[in-house]
């Protein structure tokens, strides 16, 4: 067998194996456009920051963030300390409302999606996570849990950058 035929055979076998995998093993990344962050840019924990604590939970049939709204100054760096006080896994996904709406559709297609972007933290019940963010753009942005059903149950809040 010549080199071209061997390469084709290897590619065919690998392609067949990948397509045969169960969807839970083919976990997709959340974004193809990681450099396009509407709300600013990843922060630097070695630089000055202000801490904002956000608690996620389920309450009276709703899924909520507390506080549900925060204000920051343009150029300010924030350390979000995100606590999951609920009984379910939740996310903190910081983006524009439009980006979150688009990503919500992707999450509905692939609910086991794994996030590795700097603007997202997934937190297990009883867990805590940190997210550093520099708000370099003015406007209103959204933090949301995009796990199927959570956004619809009220799990979204806003960041106003002045």
Residue, then its C-alpha position, 0 to 999 in steps of 0.5 A: x500500500x502506498x503512503x496516500x492509501x495508508x493515510x486515507x485508510x487511517x483517516x477513514x478509520x478515525x473518522x468512522x470511530x469519531x462518528x460512532x462515539x456516543x454524543x456524551x463522549x463528543x463534548x463540544x466546546x462552547x465557542x468557535x469565536x473565543x476572541x469575541x467577548x462582548x463584555x470586555x476581556x479576561x482579567x488579570x488576578x495580579x492587577x487591582x480588582x474589586x470582588x463581587x460575590x454572586x450566589x446561585x440557587x433555586x428558590x420558590x420554583x425559580x432559579x436565581x442569582x443574588x444579586x441579579x444586577x451589578x454595576x461596574x465602571x468601564x475599565x474596572x476589573x472584577x473578581x466574581x466569586x460565584x457560589x452555588x447554594x442550590x441543589x443543581x449544577x449551574x453556570x455563570x456565562x458572561x456575554x451580551x444578551x444576543x450571545x447568550x441567546x445564541x449559545x442557549x440554542x447550542x446548549x439545548x442541542x448539546x446539554x453536556x457541553x464542556x466550557x473552557x472559556x474565560x467568561x464561563x464558570x460551571x459550579x457544582x452544588x455546594x461549590x465555588x468558582x472565581x472569574x476575573x473580568x475586565x469590563x473594557x466596553x460600556x453597556x449592559x451585559x448579561x450573566x446567565x445559566x444556559x443549562x437547558x431549562x435554567x434560563x427559562x426558570x429565571x436564571x439570568x442577571x445583568x451587568x451595567x458598565x458605566 
